[in-house]
Amino acid sequence: MNEKDSGFIMLESLVSISILAFFIGIVFPFAMELLVIREQTKTDVELNRFLYESALFYDKDDLKSRQFLSGDVKAHSFETDSSIHIYIEEDRVREIDFIAAEWNP
């Protein structure tokens, strides 16, 4: 091995490390953003499911507040005469207003 070869190996290593660092700098933040979006979407799906279940068992004569727990998502619903509200930590995140409803026994 001569001095020319050792210089080439050093340059080749620096280029490889630079390319690797560039991809880590680009791909890692993108991957983290995808994970955050995934968690937000998962929470949105769970909240919509909670709202659906509240609407499914809605009884105007027997208004209730229900608790929901699914994984990390904890929510509660509050029913009124004409709407259902879903709350997470006292912040309303979902709401449905009943304009007309018909239940068949």
Secondary structure, DSSP 8 states (H G I E B T S, - for coil): --HHHHHHHHHHHHHHHHHHHHHHHHHHHHHHHHHHHHHHHHHHHHHHHHHHHHHHT--TTS--EEEEEETTEEEEEEE-SSEEEEEETTEEEEEEE-S------
